[in-house]
Amino acid sequence: MQTVSVRGKRPRPLVVGHRVKLLLVGQALVIALAVWLASAVQRDDAAELRLQDRAARQMLTAVLDRSDALDTYLRSGEEQDLDPYVAAGNRYDGALQVAMAAVSAGDGEGLRAVTATARADEALRDAGSALIVARQEAGDDDPLQPDAAYDEALGAFRTAQGAYAARLEARLAGELSRFTTSLIAVAVALGVGFAALAYVTVERWGRGVRRRQEAIERRERARTALRERLQLAGSEDEGFASLKNHIEARVRGARVTIVHSPSSERAPRLDGSRHEPAEAPPLEGLAQALTDPPSATCLSLRLGRAHARGADDDGDGDGDGPLCQRCGHLSGHSLCLPVVLEGEIAGSVLVATDRPLTPEERAEVLDTIALAAPALARLRSLTLAELRAATDALTGLPNNRAVWDNLRRMAALASRGQRTLTAMVLDLDHFKALNDEFGHRLGDEALAGVARVLRTSLRSSDFAGRLGGEEFVVLLPDTDRESSLDVAEHLRERIEETRLADVNRPVTASIGVAVLPHDARDAEGVLHAADQALYAAKDAGRNCVRSAVVVDGAV
């Protein structure tokens, strides 16, 4: 500022540009008034469009909810599962009435768009009703899937709804364009410089709105794609892989590791091997080996809640606390969240980044896990049901069906790779006498004891199952005859060490051994050869091991 001197008074500042400031303030007030007047004019025009847009979104949401409810009913056949279907239909009807009422009298194109959407929904409802009738006639044990007619009707509705939404978006964009033009016109009238500033401001605001809208649309597209991938997933591992890929795509620079305890941990695997904790490829720097139980090392699983770490944290991210053995030594930042399926903690999602996650990114991860939980729970239940159907309830080993499935599969692999496959048939000695003398309870304990010996004595690549009664089958891939006989003798000795309460004699077993391709050419043949060797062990006095011998092409 400049200063002027007045005789007899102290120098005072000279206010430069005071009128300019007043002019700018006046211009701002005039622009504000013009904006207010323009907004008042545009408000009435935009109210109709906003109401239609909101109704259109509600209509789409109601149809999607109704489709999900129909899918649930087609799988379960439970009448109460139709309640969400009916409720979604009522919500759609309400939203349709709002959309019809919001269309102005002279807007013939808008009325035609709403009417086209309503007709498409009527066709979709007819297809859904046909499926419901078919499901009711099919019975409780015959789940259905949406047919081609329903999918075609759903696609037609999406097309009509998309055209309706595109029209509303175009009209909204037109209103926004006219509003922006009016602002520019007022600004130009008041001054080129101030008009340019106003134009830049409005444009920046418009770009921000578009960016946010585009972000919302991208997010919805990604969520829809995730839902579809989860619906197509055939196993828990595929479902969790889809969850991992989605988070990595949505969170910039994220490296995701998922630790989960599959439902198959609760029952033996169909191939008889032990199940290791499932985990995605580990992040560099993970402190614990993957073979450790995840619940023993993952702090999120142990505490049942999320925990985060910063680049400088030494604990669990919440102050002085225990160090997570899975992610405690990772560099950078990490967020670990438990995955809860049907009230049970089934795993955890570890998100590691080189920077702190924004609140929006944290919310995205949480929403993604919540979105995937129902589908993952469904996959978990299906896996568990399949395992139970192939598992012997008494011993926990694969049952007869699983024995034959794995025998044929392993025999085919051995033949294709020109490798050996040993089959053992193991039969408890004097089992009927044990049942008759001591009761079936001790007989069941003997069977369970043999199952424990088999589970703890074999390799993870070997297979053990219950063929039926007191007979068990053991399959040893890539094992020659001499080594197989050693394994069989070891099993016999371990079984002989088994003791039952109130029984004064040991549990013994006779074992027959046959090797593919030396003793047979296929799965049925090698099991038959092992069975013949078992008879030889019985004839030799029981509690011994015998190998199949092929003489002149016969066992």
Buried (B, 14 or more C-beta within 10 A) or exposed (E): EEEEEEEEEEEEEEEEEEEEEEBBEEBEEBBEEBBEEBEEEBEEBBEBBBBBBBBBBBBBBBBBBBBBBBBBBBBEBEEEBBEBBEBBBEBBBBBBEBBBEBBEEEBEEBBBBBBBBBEBBEBBBEBBEBBBEEBEEEEEEEEBEBBEBBEEBBEBBBEBBEBBBEBBBEBBEEBBEBBBEBBBEBBBEBBEEBBEEBBEEBEEEBEEEEEEEEEEEEBEEBBEBBBEBBEEBEBBBBBBBBBBBBBBEBBEEBBBBBBBBBBBBBBBBBBBBEBEBBBBEBBEEBBBEBEBBBBEBBBBBBBEEBBBBEEEBEBBBEEEBEBBBBBBEBEBBBBBBBBBBEEEBBBBBBBBBEEBBEEEBBEBBBEBBEBBBBBBBBBBEBBBEBBEEBBBEBBBBBBBEBBBBBBEBBBEEBBEEEBBBBBBBBBBBBBEEBBEEBEEEBBEBBBBBBBBBBBEBBEEBBBBBBBEEBBBBBBBBEBEBEEBBEBBBBBBEBBBEBEBEEBEEEBBBBBBBBBBBBBBEBBEBBBBBBBBBBBBBBEEEBBBBBBBEEEEEEB
